[in-house]
Amino acid sequence: MPQLNTSTWFTMISSMVLTLFIIFQLKISKLNYPLSPTFKFLSKRNCTNPWESKWTKIYSPLSLSQQL
């Protein structure tokens, strides 16, 4: 029964990896990126809600006294 010749596997795998690397580098180099990215400052919304001006207390059902 003949043996499997694996002497060329390293050459094939390394050439594949190198080719893929070059292809991806070429693809990435063709992308257009903005030259000077600017931040988008969100302005604070001035909503006048009735609960913003006064303090409100939220009662949890567990903190109330148990009435049976």
ZAVEXPA-550993 format. One record per residue: residue number from 0; residue in three letters; y negated, z, x negated of N, C-alpha, C, O, CB in turn. Coordinates in Angstrom, 1 decimal, always signed. Glycine has a CB too. Example, Ala and Ser with C-alpha at 12.3 -4.5 7.8 and 13.67 -1.06 7.14 Angstrom:
% ZAVEXPA-550993
+-----+------+--------+--------+--------+--------+--------+--------+--------+--------+--------+--------+--------+--------+--------+--------+--------+
! pos ! code !     nv !     nw !     nu !    cav !    caw !    cau !     cv !     cw !     cu !     ov !     ow !     ou !    cbv !    cbw !    cbu !
+-----+------+--------+--------+--------+--------+--------+--------+--------+--------+--------+--------+--------+--------+--------+--------+--------+
!   0 !  Ala !   +5.7 !   +7.8 !  -13.2 !   +4.5 !   +7.8 !  -12.3 !   +3.3 !   +7.8 !  -13.2 !   +3.3 !   +8.5 !  -14.2 !   +4.5 !   +9.0 !  -11.3 !
!   1 !  Ser !   +2.2 !   +7.1 !  -12.8 !   +1.1 !   +7.1 !  -13.7 !   +0.0 !   +7.9 !  -12.9 !   -1.1 !   +8.0 !  -13.4 !   +0.6 !   +5.7 !  -14.1 !
+-----+------+--------+--------+--------+--------+--------+--------+--------+--------+--------+--------+--------+--------+--------+--------+--------+
% end
This chain:
% ZAVEXPA-550993
+-----+------+--------+--------+--------+--------+--------+--------+--------+--------+--------+--------+--------+--------+--------+--------+--------+
! pos ! code !     nv !     nw !     nu !    cav !    caw !    cau !     cv !     cw !     cu !     ov !     ow !     ou !    cbv !    cbw !    cbu !
+-----+------+--------+--------+--------+--------+--------+--------+--------+--------+--------+--------+--------+--------+--------+--------+--------+
!   0 !  Met !   +1.2 !   +0.0 !   -0.8 !   +0.0 !   +0.0 !   +0.0 !   -1.2 !   +0.0 !   -0.9 !   -1.4 !   +0.8 !   -1.8 !   +0.0 !   +1.2 !   +1.0 !
!   1 !  Pro !   -2.2 !   -0.9 !   -0.7 !   -3.4 !   -1.0 !   -1.6 !   -4.4 !   +0.1 !   -1.3 !   -4.5 !   +0.6 !   -0.2 !   -4.0 !   -2.4 !   -1.4 !
!   2 !  Gln !   -5.0 !   +0.5 !   -2.3 !   -6.1 !   +1.5 !   -2.2 !   -7.4 !   +0.9 !   -1.8 !   -7.7 !   -0.3 !   -2.0 !   -6.3 !   +2.2 !   -3.6 !
!   3 !  Leu !   -8.2 !   +1.7 !   -1.1 !   -9.5 !   +1.2 !   -0.7 !  -10.5 !   +1.3 !   -1.9 !  -10.7 !   +2.3 !   -2.5 !  -10.1 !   +2.1 !   +0.5 !
!   4 !  Asn !  -11.1 !   +0.1 !   -2.1 !  -12.0 !   +0.1 !   -3.2 !  -13.4 !   +0.6 !   -2.8 !  -14.1 !   +0.0 !   -2.0 !  -12.2 !   -1.4 !   -3.8 !
!   5 !  Thr !  -13.8 !   +1.7 !   -3.4 !  -15.1 !   +2.4 !   -3.0 !  -16.1 !   +2.3 !   -4.1 !  -17.1 !   +3.0 !   -4.1 !  -14.9 !   +3.8 !   -2.6 !
!   6 !  Ser !  -15.9 !   +1.4 !   -5.1 !  -16.8 !   +1.3 !   -6.2 !  -18.2 !   +0.8 !   -5.9 !  -19.1 !   +1.1 !   -6.5 !  -16.1 !   +0.5 !   -7.3 !
!   7 !  Thr !  -18.2 !   +0.0 !   -4.8 !  -19.5 !   -0.6 !   -4.5 !  -20.3 !   +0.1 !   -3.4 !  -21.3 !   -0.3 !   -3.0 !  -19.3 !   -2.1 !   -4.1 !
!   8 !  Trp !  -19.7 !   +1.2 !   -2.9 !  -20.3 !   +1.9 !   -1.7 !  -21.7 !   +2.5 !   -2.1 !  -22.6 !   +2.4 !   -1.4 !  -19.4 !   +3.0 !   -1.2 !
!   9 !  Phe !  -21.7 !   +3.1 !   -3.3 !  -23.0 !   +3.7 !   -3.7 !  -24.1 !   +2.6 !   -3.8 !  -25.2 !   +2.9 !   -3.4 !  -22.8 !   +4.4 !   -5.1 !
!  10 !  Thr !  -23.8 !   +1.5 !   -4.4 !  -24.8 !   +0.4 !   -4.5 !  -25.2 !   -0.1 !   -3.1 !  -26.4 !   -0.3 !   -2.9 !  -24.2 !   -0.8 !   -5.3 !
!  11 !  Met !  -24.3 !   -0.2 !   -2.2 !  -24.6 !   -0.7 !   -0.8 !  -25.5 !   +0.4 !   -0.1 !  -26.5 !   +0.0 !   +0.5 !  -23.3 !   -1.0 !   -0.1 !
!  12 !  Ile !  -25.1 !   +1.6 !   -0.2 !  -25.8 !   +2.6 !   +0.6 !  -27.2 !   +2.8 !   +0.0 !  -28.2 !   +2.9 !   +0.7 !  -25.1 !   +4.0 !   +0.5 !
!  13 !  Ser !  -27.3 !   +2.8 !   -1.3 !  -28.7 !   +3.0 !   -1.9 !  -29.6 !   +1.8 !   -1.7 !  -30.8 !   +1.9 !   -1.5 !  -28.5 !   +3.2 !   -3.5 !
!  14 !  Ser !  -29.0 !   +0.6 !   -1.7 !  -29.8 !   -0.6 !   -1.3 !  -30.3 !   -0.6 !   +0.1 !  -31.4 !   -1.0 !   +0.5 !  -29.1 !   -1.9 !   -1.7 !
!  15 !  Met !  -29.4 !   -0.1 !   +1.0 !  -29.8 !   +0.0 !   +2.4 !  -30.9 !   +1.0 !   +2.6 !  -31.9 !   +0.8 !   +3.4 !  -28.5 !   +0.5 !   +3.3 !
!  16 !  Val !  -30.8 !   +2.2 !   +2.0 !  -31.8 !   +3.2 !   +2.1 !  -33.1 !   +2.7 !   +1.5 !  -34.2 !   +2.9 !   +2.2 !  -31.4 !   +4.5 !   +1.3 !
!  17 !  Leu !  -33.1 !   +2.0 !   +0.4 !  -34.3 !   +1.5 !   -0.2 !  -34.9 !   +0.4 !   +0.7 !  -36.2 !   +0.4 !   +0.9 !  -34.0 !   +0.9 !   -1.5 !
!  18 !  Thr !  -34.1 !   -0.4 !   +1.3 !  -34.6 !   -1.5 !   +2.2 !  -35.3 !   -0.9 !   +3.5 !  -36.3 !   -1.3 !   +3.9 !  -33.5 !   -2.4 !   +2.6 !
!  19 !  Leu !  -34.6 !   +0.1 !   +4.0 !  -35.2 !   +0.8 !   +5.2 !  -36.5 !   +1.5 !   +4.9 !  -37.4 !   +1.4 !   +5.7 !  -34.2 !   +1.8 !   +5.8 !
!  20 !  Phe !  -36.5 !   +2.1 !   +3.7 !  -37.8 !   +2.8 !   +3.3 !  -38.9 !   +1.7 !   +3.2 !  -40.0 !   +2.0 !   +3.7 !  -37.6 !   +3.5 !   +2.0 !
!  21 !  Ile !  -38.6 !   +0.6 !   +2.6 !  -39.7 !   -0.4 !   +2.4 !  -40.1 !   -1.0 !   +3.8 !  -41.3 !   -1.2 !   +4.0 !  -39.1 !   -1.6 !   +1.5 !
!  22 !  Ile !  -39.1 !   -1.2 !   +4.7 !  -39.5 !   -1.7 !   +6.0 !  -40.4 !   -0.8 !   +6.8 !  -41.4 !   -1.2 !   +7.4 !  -38.2 !   -2.1 !   +6.8 !
!  23 !  Phe !  -40.0 !   +0.5 !   +6.7 !  -40.8 !   +1.5 !   +7.4 !  -42.2 !   +1.6 !   +6.8 !  -43.2 !   +1.8 !   +7.5 !  -40.1 !   +2.8 !   +7.5 !
!  24 !  Gln !  -42.3 !   +1.6 !   +5.5 !  -43.6 !   +1.7 !   +4.9 !  -44.5 !   +0.5 !   +5.3 !  -45.7 !   +0.6 !   +5.5 !  -43.4 !   +1.7 !   +3.3 !
!  25 !  Leu !  -43.9 !   -0.7 !   +5.3 !  -44.7 !   -1.9 !   +5.8 !  -45.1 !   -1.7 !   +7.2 !  -46.2 !   -2.1 !   +7.6 !  -43.9 !   -3.1 !   +5.6 !
!  26 !  Lys !  -44.2 !   -1.2 !   +8.1 !  -44.6 !   -1.0 !   +9.5 !  -45.7 !   +0.0 !   +9.6 !  -46.7 !   -0.2 !  +10.4 !  -43.4 !   -0.6 !  +10.3 !
!  27 !  Ile !  -45.6 !   +1.1 !   +8.9 !  -46.7 !   +2.1 !   +9.0 !  -48.0 !   +1.6 !   +8.4 !  -49.0 !   +2.0 !   +8.9 !  -46.2 !   +3.4 !   +8.3 !
!  28 !  Ser !  -47.9 !   +0.8 !   +7.4 !  -49.2 !   +0.4 !   +6.7 !  -50.0 !   -0.6 !   +7.6 !  -51.2 !   -0.8 !   +7.4 !  -48.9 !   -0.3 !   +5.4 !
!  29 !  Lys !  -49.3 !   -1.2 !   +8.6 !  -50.0 !   -2.1 !   +9.5 !  -50.7 !   -1.4 !  +10.7 !  -51.4 !   -2.0 !  +11.4 !  -49.1 !   -3.1 !  +10.0 !
!  30 !  Leu !  -50.4 !   -0.1 !  +10.8 !  -51.1 !   +0.6 !  +11.9 !  -52.5 !   +0.8 !  +11.7 !  -53.0 !   +1.0 !  +10.5 !  -50.3 !   +1.9 !  +12.2 !
!  31 !  Asn !  -53.3 !   +0.8 !  +12.7 !  -54.8 !   +1.0 !  +12.6 !  -55.1 !   +2.5 !  +13.0 !  -54.8 !   +2.9 !  +14.1 !  -55.6 !   +0.0 !  +13.4 !
!  32 !  Tyr !  -55.7 !   +3.2 !  +12.1 !  -56.1 !   +4.6 !  +12.4 !  -57.6 !   +4.6 !  +12.4 !  -58.3 !   +3.9 !  +11.8 !  -55.5 !   +5.6 !  +11.3 !
!  33 !  Pro !  -58.2 !   +5.5 !  +13.2 !  -59.6 !   +5.6 !  +13.3 !  -60.1 !   +6.2 !  +11.9 !  -59.5 !   +7.1 !  +11.3 !  -60.1 !   +6.6 !  +14.4 !
!  34 !  Leu !  -61.3 !   +5.7 !  +11.5 !  -61.8 !   +6.0 !  +10.2 !  -62.3 !   +7.5 !  +10.2 !  -62.0 !   +8.2 !   +9.3 !  -62.9 !   +5.1 !   +9.8 !
!  35 !  Ser !  -63.1 !   +7.8 !  +11.2 !  -63.6 !   +9.2 !  +11.2 !  -63.3 !   +9.8 !  +12.6 !  -64.0 !   +9.6 !  +13.6 !  -65.1 !   +9.2 !  +10.9 !
!  36 !  Pro !  -62.3 !  +10.6 !  +12.7 !  -61.9 !  +11.2 !  +14.0 !  -63.0 !  +12.2 !  +14.4 !  -63.4 !  +13.0 !  +13.5 !  -60.5 !  +11.8 !  +13.9 !
!  37 !  Thr !  -63.3 !  +12.2 !  +15.6 !  -64.3 !  +13.2 !  +16.1 !  -63.7 !  +14.0 !  +17.1 !  -62.8 !  +13.6 !  +17.9 !  -65.6 !  +12.4 !  +16.7 !
!  38 !  Phe !  -64.1 !  +15.3 !  +17.1 !  -63.6 !  +16.2 !  +18.1 !  -64.3 !  +16.1 !  +19.4 !  -65.5 !  +15.8 !  +19.4 !  -63.7 !  +17.7 !  +17.6 !
!  39 !  Lys !  -63.6 !  +16.3 !  +20.5 !  -64.2 !  +16.2 !  +21.8 !  -64.5 !  +17.6 !  +22.2 !  -63.6 !  +18.4 !  +22.6 !  -63.3 !  +15.4 !  +22.8 !
!  40 !  Phe !  -65.8 !  +17.9 !  +22.3 !  -66.2 !  +19.3 !  +22.7 !  -66.2 !  +19.3 !  +24.2 !  -66.9 !  +18.5 !  +24.8 !  -67.5 !  +19.7 !  +22.0 !
!  41 !  Leu !  -65.5 !  +20.2 !  +24.7 !  -65.5 !  +20.4 !  +26.2 !  -66.6 !  +21.3 !  +26.6 !  -66.8 !  +22.5 !  +26.1 !  -64.1 !  +20.9 !  +26.7 !
!  42 !  Ser !  -67.5 !  +20.9 !  +27.4 !  -68.6 !  +21.7 !  +27.9 !  -68.0 !  +22.8 !  +28.8 !  -67.1 !  +22.5 !  +29.6 !  -69.7 !  +20.9 !  +28.5 !
!  43 !  Lys !  -68.6 !  +23.9 !  +28.8 !  -68.2 !  +25.0 !  +29.6 !  -68.6 !  +24.7 !  +31.1 !  -69.8 !  +24.4 !  +31.3 !  -68.8 !  +26.4 !  +29.1 !
!  44 !  Arg !  -67.7 !  +24.9 !  +31.9 !  -68.0 !  +24.6 !  +33.3 !  -68.7 !  +25.8 !  +33.9 !  -68.2 !  +27.0 !  +33.8 !  -66.7 !  +24.3 !  +34.1 !
!  45 !  Asn !  -69.8 !  +25.6 !  +34.6 !  -70.5 !  +26.7 !  +35.2 !  -70.2 !  +26.7 !  +36.7 !  -70.9 !  +26.2 !  +37.5 !  -72.0 !  +26.5 !  +35.0 !
!  46 !  Cys !  -69.1 !  +27.4 !  +37.0 !  -68.7 !  +27.5 !  +38.4 !  -69.2 !  +28.9 !  +38.9 !  -69.0 !  +29.9 !  +38.2 !  -67.2 !  +27.3 !  +38.6 !
!  47 !  Thr !  -69.7 !  +28.9 !  +40.0 !  -70.1 !  +30.2 !  +40.6 !  -69.1 !  +30.6 !  +41.6 !  -69.3 !  +30.3 !  +42.8 !  -71.6 !  +30.2 !  +41.1 !
!  48 !  Asn !  -68.2 !  +31.3 !  +41.2 !  -67.2 !  +31.8 !  +42.1 !  -67.5 !  +33.3 !  +42.5 !  -68.1 !  +34.0 !  +41.7 !  -65.7 !  +31.7 !  +41.5 !
!  49 !  Pro !  -67.2 !  +33.7 !  +43.7 !  -67.6 !  +35.1 !  +44.1 !  -66.9 !  +36.1 !  +43.2 !  -67.4 !  +37.2 !  +43.1 !  -67.3 !  +35.3 !  +45.5 !
!  50 !  Trp !  -65.7 !  +35.8 !  +42.7 !  -65.0 !  +36.8 !  +42.0 !  -65.4 !  +36.9 !  +40.5 !  -64.9 !  +37.7 !  +39.8 !  -63.5 !  +36.6 !  +42.1 !
!  51 !  Glu !  -66.2 !  +36.0 !  +40.1 !  -66.6 !  +36.0 !  +38.7 !  -67.7 !  +37.1 !  +38.4 !  -67.8 !  +37.6 !  +37.3 !  -67.2 !  +34.7 !  +38.2 !
!  52 !  Ser !  -68.5 !  +37.4 !  +39.4 !  -69.6 !  +38.3 !  +39.2 !  -69.2 !  +39.8 !  +39.5 !  -70.0 !  +40.6 !  +39.1 !  -70.7 !  +37.9 !  +40.1 !
!  53 !  Lys !  -68.1 !  +40.0 !  +40.1 !  -67.7 !  +41.4 !  +40.4 !  -66.3 !  +41.7 !  +39.8 !  -65.5 !  +40.8 !  +39.7 !  -67.8 !  +41.7 !  +41.9 !
!  54 !  Trp !  -66.1 !  +43.0 !  +39.6 !  -64.8 !  +43.4 !  +39.1 !  -63.9 !  +43.5 !  +40.3 !  -64.2 !  +44.1 !  +41.3 !  -65.0 !  +44.7 !  +38.3 !
!  55 !  Thr !  -62.7 !  +43.0 !  +40.1 !  -61.7 !  +43.1 !  +41.1 !  -60.4 !  +43.8 !  +40.6 !  -60.1 !  +43.6 !  +39.4 !  -61.3 !  +41.8 !  +41.8 !
!  56 !  Lys !  -59.8 !  +44.5 !  +41.4 !  -58.6 !  +45.2 !  +40.9 !  -57.4 !  +44.6 !  +41.7 !  -57.4 !  +44.4 !  +42.9 !  -58.7 !  +46.8 !  +41.2 !
!  57 !  Ile !  -56.3 !  +44.3 !  +40.9 !  -55.1 !  +43.8 !  +41.5 !  -54.1 !  +44.9 !  +41.5 !  -53.7 !  +45.5 !  +40.5 !  -54.6 !  +42.5 !  +40.7 !
!  58 !  Tyr !  -53.6 !  +45.1 !  +42.7 !  -52.6 !  +46.2 !  +42.9 !  -51.2 !  +45.6 !  +42.9 !  -50.9 !  +44.6 !  +43.6 !  -52.9 !  +46.9 !  +44.3 !
!  59 !  Ser !  -50.4 !  +46.1 !  +42.0 !  -49.1 !  +45.7 !  +42.0 !  -48.3 !  +46.5 !  +43.0 !  -48.5 !  +47.7 !  +43.2 !  -48.5 !  +45.9 !  +40.6 !
!  60 !  Pro !  -47.3 !  +45.9 !  +43.7 !  -46.5 !  +46.6 !  +44.7 !  -45.8 !  +47.8 !  +44.1 !  -45.5 !  +48.8 !  +44.9 !  -45.5 !  +45.7 !  +45.3 !
!  61 !  Leu !  -45.5 !  +47.8 !  +42.9 !  -44.7 !  +48.9 !  +42.3 !  -45.6 !  +50.1 !  +42.0 !  -45.2 !  +51.2 !  +42.0 !  -44.1 !  +48.5 !  +41.0 !
!  62 !  Ser !  -46.9 !  +49.9 !  +41.9 !  -47.8 !  +51.0 !  +41.6 !  -48.3 !  +51.7 !  +42.9 !  -48.8 !  +52.8 !  +42.8 !  -49.1 !  +50.5 !  +40.8 !
!  63 !  Leu !  -48.1 !  +51.1 !  +44.0 !  -48.4 !  +51.8 !  +45.3 !  -47.4 !  +52.8 !  +45.6 !  -46.2 !  +52.7 !  +45.2 !  -48.5 !  +50.7 !  +46.4 !
!  64 !  Ser !  -47.8 !  +53.8 !  +46.4 !  -46.8 !  +54.9 !  +46.7 !  -45.8 !  +54.3 !  +47.7 !  -46.1 !  +53.5 !  +48.6 !  -47.6 !  +56.1 !  +47.3 !
!  65 !  Gln !  -44.6 !  +54.8 !  +47.5 !  -43.5 !  +54.3 !  +48.4 !  -43.6 !  +55.0 !  +49.7 !  -43.6 !  +56.2 !  +49.8 !  -42.2 !  +54.5 !  +47.7 !
!  66 !  Gln !  -43.7 !  +54.3 !  +50.8 !  -43.7 !  +54.9 !  +52.1 !  -42.4 !  +54.5 !  +52.8 !  -42.2 !  +53.3 !  +53.1 !  -45.0 !  +54.4 !  +52.9 !
!  67 !  Leu !  -41.7 !  +55.4 !  +53.2 !  -40.4 !  +55.2 !  +53.9 !  -40.5 !  +55.5 !  +55.3 !  -39.5 !  +55.4 !  +56.1 !  -39.3 !  +56.0 !  +53.2 !
+-----+------+--------+--------+--------+--------+--------+--------+--------+--------+--------+--------+--------+--------+--------+--------+--------+
% end
